Structure formats: structure tokens, C-alpha cells
Amino acid sequence: MRRGFTLIELLVVIAIIAILAAILFPVFAQAREKARQTTCLSNLKQVGTGMLMYTQDYDETFPYNRFIGSGGATWFNWKYAILPYIKNQQIYECPNARPQYSYMIGDSRPWRGSPMDETWAHCHPSSPWVKSDPYCDIPRSQNLWFPRGYTVNGAVFNLSAGIGWASNPRKLADLDAPAETIWMQDGKNYEPDTGPWAIARCWCSPPGDPETQVPDPSSPCGVIRQKGWLVNHLKGVQFVFADGHAKWTRMQGAIANNLWKWRCFQRPGERTFHGDPADFDSGACGGHPDGAACRDFASRVVATEYR
């Protein structure tokens, strides 16, 4: 005689399925995230190779971040400069970037609200922040626009040029340790460069994204930014270094080793950049007595943003 399952048996089967789902779904989600991280790292490696090819063609000089027209528009940036070496516009965006900055799109401020990078915001006819600048005719004629996200280390490579002026170029020989100096970071900014002071500051007033602050006693500031300015990849971030290689690392490690070569994180005997003087200055670094104290403070602040 055949009989159906009893209610108890069905409930046991359903409970087993639910337990297996609870175990396996996070594993599948992590596997998908790992795949996106790998794709992003591959993109970064290609960008790093393109940058190296550019520097070899231009006497080991790094590309300028932006060119500013007579009307104040950023009409050209480093992405255009190395595109001939890459020949693939798609690699300028991490698969994880849009989901992580989508909450900002539509804001009235361009650094938050622009869906594309600074050149698009200044020059595209449909941009609400478009500037009246004749040099914008150049990117418009090519109809070539880039996403926001990948952004150069502003502490070392804050290189700009305009009509009749230009900042001093940065050469490979200027760097004591190219393999330990960030050139480009997988970020969310619409500008072509971002300084570490917006990413891993050692003071409590965040210049980048205060709208996402929430109270948290584990932070030395008593609040945390829920969303940092770099794309979060499994509790870490990804960089391209000045020698062209790309890798994933944790934020605390990047701070401890001062991979930005920023004066506020300066280690003994280390050459740093940005600011006058370019060496550690307590007044410009949150009042901390030295780079070690600044690094320790910053590590405790960002620990809550990338977890």
C-alpha cells in the first residue's frame, strides 16, 4: 500500500533545504564577487600596461591627469592619453563600481551626481554642469566619454595643465620605490585624481562623503562613513602601481606602508610628495606628532569602512 509523506517528514525536508540554502547562498555570492574582483584586476593590469607603454614613449614621464580649457572645463584627461595603447574603452570601469556609487547619482553636486567622469560633466551637451569652453569641441567631435571610477593618486601624480601653464611633470626617476607607489586606484570619484586625504584621512572631518556617516563608537571619531571612496572588494581595495603591476590589498596595509607616498603617512627616511613642505607637517596632518600616529589613527577610521 502506497502512502504520501507525513507533515513531519515534509517539514524535515524543508528544514534541511533551508539550512543548505543558508550555507550555500553566501558561498555563491562570494564566488560571484571574486569573479568580479578578478575581472577588475585584469582591467587594472591592462591600464597599468598602457601607462607603462606611454611612459616609455615619453621619456619615462607619466601622463597629465587633466587639461583645462580657457573656459575652465576639463576637456582631456589621462584616460584619453593612454587609450591608444589599450584600444579598449570598456576596461576603464570595474564591474563593482556602478552598484557602489549608484546612491550618489542624481545629486546636484557634480562630484557626487555625475554618472560619468569630469570631462563628461564639463563638456557633454546633456550634462547639467556643462561649461562654455571652446576646447570642449574636441571630445564632442570624437563623442568619446569615460565612466567615473578609476582615479590617479593625487598625492604624487596631481598633474594638470591649462592655457599657458602646466604643473611640473612627474618622471619615473622621481620615485624611490615605483613598485610601492600607487599610480591609480579603483575608486568612485568623477575626477581623474583623488588624494589620500579624501580616502584615508587622519582627522575626523571627512572631506569626501559626509552624507553616509553613522554613529559608531568603534571609530576614533565616533562616526563612520559607511561607504569609502574606493571600491570595496571583499574587504580590500585594488591599485595599479607606478611600475605597472596591479594587486589587491587591505586598506590598513596600504596605510601602514604609505603606498600613496603622502607626507601625513610618512615613514622614517621616506620621500613623500604634495604640500609645502612635502615632508610631514603636524599642522596639515590633523595635529598628530608624526606619521606613525597619523597612520594609526587613519587605520582605525577606515577599518569600519571596508569590512
TAPE-V707960 format. One record per pair of residues at least 24 apart in sequence whose C-alpha atoms are under 6 Angstrom apart, sorted by the first residue. I is the first residue (numbers start at 0). J is the second residue. D is the distance in Angstrom with one decimal. If there is no record, write none. Layout:
i=I j=J d=D
i=I j=J d=D
This chain:
i=35 j=94 d=6.0
i=39 j=93 d=4.9
i=42 j=90 d=5.0
i=44 j=245 d=5.4
i=47 j=243 d=4.3
i=48 j=243 d=5.7
i=49 j=81 d=5.8
i=49 j=84 d=5.1
i=49 j=85 d=5.6
i=51 j=243 d=6.0
i=59 j=170 d=5.6
i=59 j=171 d=5.5
i=60 j=169 d=5.9
i=60 j=170 d=4.3
i=61 j=169 d=5.8
i=63 j=158 d=4.9
i=63 j=159 d=5.8
i=64 j=158 d=5.3
i=64 j=159 d=5.8
i=64 j=191 d=5.9
i=65 j=159 d=5.1
i=66 j=159 d=5.9
i=66 j=160 d=4.9
i=66 j=161 d=5.6
i=67 j=161 d=4.7
i=68 j=134 d=5.5
i=70 j=131 d=5.9
i=70 j=132 d=4.3
i=72 j=121 d=5.4
i=73 j=118 d=5.3
i=74 j=118 d=5.3
i=74 j=135 d=5.4
i=110 j=189 d=5.7
i=115 j=146 d=4.4
i=115 j=147 d=4.8
i=116 j=146 d=5.3
i=116 j=147 d=4.2
i=116 j=189 d=4.4
i=117 j=189 d=5.4
i=117 j=190 d=5.2
i=147 j=189 d=4.6
i=148 j=186 d=4.7
i=148 j=187 d=4.2
i=148 j=188 d=5.3
i=149 j=184 d=5.8
i=149 j=185 d=4.9
i=149 j=186 d=5.4
i=150 j=183 d=5.6
i=150 j=184 d=5.5
i=150 j=191 d=4.9
i=150 j=192 d=4.6
i=151 j=182 d=5.7
i=151 j=183 d=4.1
i=151 j=192 d=4.2
i=152 j=182 d=5.4
i=152 j=183 d=5.5
i=152 j=192 d=5.8
i=152 j=193 d=5.7
i=152 j=194 d=5.8
i=153 j=192 d=5.2
i=153 j=193 d=4.9
i=153 j=194 d=4.2
i=154 j=194 d=5.3
i=154 j=261 d=5.7
i=154 j=273 d=5.3
i=155 j=272 d=5.6
i=177 j=241 d=4.8
i=177 j=242 d=5.2
i=178 j=240 d=5.8
i=178 j=242 d=5.2
i=179 j=258 d=5.7
i=180 j=240 d=5.5
i=180 j=241 d=5.8
i=180 j=258 d=5.0
i=180 j=259 d=5.8
i=181 j=240 d=4.4
i=181 j=258 d=5.7
i=181 j=259 d=5.4
i=182 j=239 d=5.7
i=182 j=240 d=4.9
i=182 j=241 d=5.0
i=183 j=238 d=5.8
i=183 j=239 d=5.0
i=184 j=238 d=4.5
i=185 j=229 d=5.9
i=185 j=230 d=5.9
i=185 j=237 d=5.7
i=186 j=228 d=5.8
i=186 j=229 d=3.9
i=186 j=230 d=5.2
i=187 j=228 d=5.7
i=187 j=229 d=5.9
i=198 j=228 d=5.7
i=199 j=297 d=5.7
i=200 j=297 d=5.7
i=201 j=293 d=5.3
i=201 j=296 d=5.5
i=201 j=297 d=4.5
i=202 j=285 d=5.1
i=218 j=300 d=5.5
i=225 j=304 d=5.5
i=226 j=304 d=6.0
i=227 j=304 d=5.8
i=234 j=305 d=4.9
i=234 j=306 d=4.8
i=251 j=298 d=5.2
i=263 j=290 d=5.5
i=264 j=290 d=4.6
i=264 j=294 d=5.5
i=265 j=290 d=5.0
